[in-house]
Amino acid sequence: MDNPQKFSSSKDVITFLAETFPSCFSIKGDAKPLKIGIFQDLAQRLDNEERVSKTLLRSSLRHYTNSWRYLHCIQKDAKRVDLDGNPVADIDDEHVAHAKLQLDESKAKVAEKRKEQNKAKANAAKKARKDMPKFKSGSSKADKKAAPKEKLPPAEKLQDSHLKPGTAVTVKLGKAPMPATITEIAKDGIQVQLDTGMTVKVQVDNLRLAQPKR
């Protein structure tokens, strides 16, 4: 028969303990204060359990009792329990004070570490902004003043010779003239097709000859 694979982490061992001794260990909710000397009880009850080494069991138990969840449960009115969940002893005032001190120190260390991490992130972001290359605009306001925009000649009104399909024109439909092409000449107006694809009929006074492209 193959040997069972040994547990390799405290997390695996604690999960195993919570499944094997649910009245004593847990991984969710409130923890229960453990009996003094419970390691010896565990070593005896798990003597034939090949998946748990004594060394990993001891370190896992230390990890469990140093967690914030466990330290919170060490209160004056709480009872220590054995592996079967039976209350076996009261908690000494000294142990209550020690657990509170451990909890406060652990929380302070975490808060300080988080503060340092946030400070490091802020400094990194500040350095990144400082190191970012600054590009000078190629068309500043001064440049625009120095080199005024070339004015185009005014749009030319349509002559009779322009009134034919295919002539490129601009149509005044609002504030800005829109490019279009004459598609049909009718008595009631000139039909043009805008560059957008839409076809409209306008009067000749609303048309101008399109400027030649440069």
N, C-alpha and C positions, 0 to 999 in steps of 0.2 A: 504494500500500500504506500502511495506517495506521501511524503511528509507535507503537512499543511504549510502554506506560505506564511512566514512570520510578519507581524505588523512592523512597519518601518517608520511610523510617525506617532507623535503623541495624540494627534487628532484621531487616528485610527483606534488607538488604545482607549481613549475616552469614549468614543462612540461604542466600542465593544463593552466597556464597563456599564454604560447607560443601558445597553440592551440586556446585559447579563444580570445587573443589579439595579433595576429601575426604581426600587424604593429607596435607593441610596444615592445613585448618580443620575445626572440629567445633563442634557445639552441645550435645553430650552427652558424658559420660564425661571422661576426662583430655584436657587440651589439649596441644599440642606447641609448644615454643619456636620462634618465627619467626625467619627469617634477617634479619639487620640490612639495612635498605634494601629490604625486601620490597614497600614501597609502589611503588617504581619498577617492579619486576617485574610487579605487579598492573596498574599503569597501562598498561604495554606490552601485556600479554596481553589486557586488556579495552579496548583502544583502540577497537574497533568495537562495544563493548557500549553501546548508547544508553540503557539503563535505569539505568546507574550514573554519576553525575556524579563528577568528581574531588574536589569538596569533600565530598560525602557519603561517598565511599570513604575519605577521610582520617579523618574523624570516626568512622566505623564501625570502622576499624582501631584507632583510639585507644580506643574503647569496648571492643573485644575484648581488647586487651592490658592494660586496667586492671581487668578482671574478676577476682574472687577465683579462679576456676577457672584462668585463665591464669597469674596470679601464683604459684599453687601449683606450676606446672610448671617454673618457673625455678629449677632445682636444679643443683648443681655438676657432677654426672655426666651431665646431660642434653645432648642435641645440638640445635642449631638446624637447622631444615629449610627447604628451598625449597618452591615451590608444588607440586612433584610429590612431596614427602615425603622427598626425599633429604637425608641429614645433610650439613651444609656447614661447621659450625663448633662449637667448644666454647663454653660460657658462661663469661664472665669472673667472677671472684669479686666484682668491684665490682657487676656486674649482679645477682648472686645476693643480695647484701646490700641493694641498692636495692629489689629486688622484695619482700624480706621486710619492709623498712621500710614500703613502700607498703601491703602487706597488713595489717600490724599497725595502722597509722594508720587504714585504712579500716574495719577491724573495731571499733576503739575509737570511731570516729565513729558507727557504726551502733548500738553498745551504748549510747552516751550519748544518742542520739536516742530509742532505745526506752525508756530510763530516764525521759527527759523526758515522753514520751507517756504512760507509765504513771502518772507523778506528776500530769500534767494530768487524766487520767481519774479518779484518786483524789480530786483536789481538786474536780472537777466533781460527783462523786457525793456528796462531803461537803457541798458547797454546796446540792445539791438536797435532801438530807435536812434541812439546817438551814432552808431556805426553805419546807419542806412545812408547810402550816397545821396547827395542833394543835387538834383538836376536843375540847371538854369533854363528857364523858359526861352525858347528861340524867338518868341514874338512878344516881348514885353510891351507895356504901355508906351515907353519912351521910343521903342522901335516903330510902333504904329504911328506915333506922331511924326517921327523922322521920315517915314516912308508912307505917305498917304496912299490909300487905296485908289487904284486907277479907276476913273469914272468911265462907265460905258456910255456910248451915244444913246440918246433917247430912242425908245422903240418906234419903229416906222409904221404909219398907218397903212392899211391894205389898199393897194391900187386894184383896178379892174383886172390887171394881168395876173394878180396874185389869187384871184377868186377862182380857184380850181382845186379839185381833189389832189391830195398829196402835199399841199403847201404847209410848211411848219409854221405854226402861229403860237401866240400866247393868249389865253382867255382870262378876262378879268371876272373872277367869281369870288368876290370877297376882297380881302386886303392885298393878297399877293397874287400876281398873275401866274397861271398854271400852263405848262407846255401842252400843246395838243397838235393834232393834224386834221386839216379839212378833209371831210369824207363825202360831203354832198352840198350842192348849192340849190337852195329852194327859194320860192317867192317869199315865204314867211320867215326866212332866216337861214343861217349857215349852220349846217350840222358838222360838229367836230368830235373827234375821239380823243379824250384825255390820255395822258401817259398811264394813268391808272387803269385804263380799259373802259371807263364809263363814256357813254355817248350822250352829248347834250346839243341842243339847238339854241343858238344865240344870234343877236343882231350883229351886223358887221362893225358897228361902233364899239363893240366890246372886244374886238379882236385887234391884235397887233402882230406885225411880222416878227417871227422869232429871230433873236440875235444869232448870227453865225457862231458856231462853237470855235473856241480858240485852241 
